Amino acid sequence: MASLKTQTERPGLIARMRNWFHDIVAELRRVVKPTPEETTQMMLVVIGFVLVAAIWFAFWDVLLTRLTHQIDLWAQGVR
């Protein structure tokens, strides 16, 4: 009678490495290079997001700088 592998048995190191490399090759075969139009569109999205984030942080920087300046002036007047 042939013995069946139980689920607790694991393949050896070489078999796991072979499967891992086969999985990598299979995944790389599915990779599709973006068209120049898609690349341009993605680049514009990234640039737009960076600009929005820069404006957001600049706004908070100016607001908090003014607030701390006002607090500093108030603290100097209290002394």
MODELLER restraints for C-alpha pairs under 7 A, 6 or more apart:
rsr = mdl.restraints
at = mdl.atoms
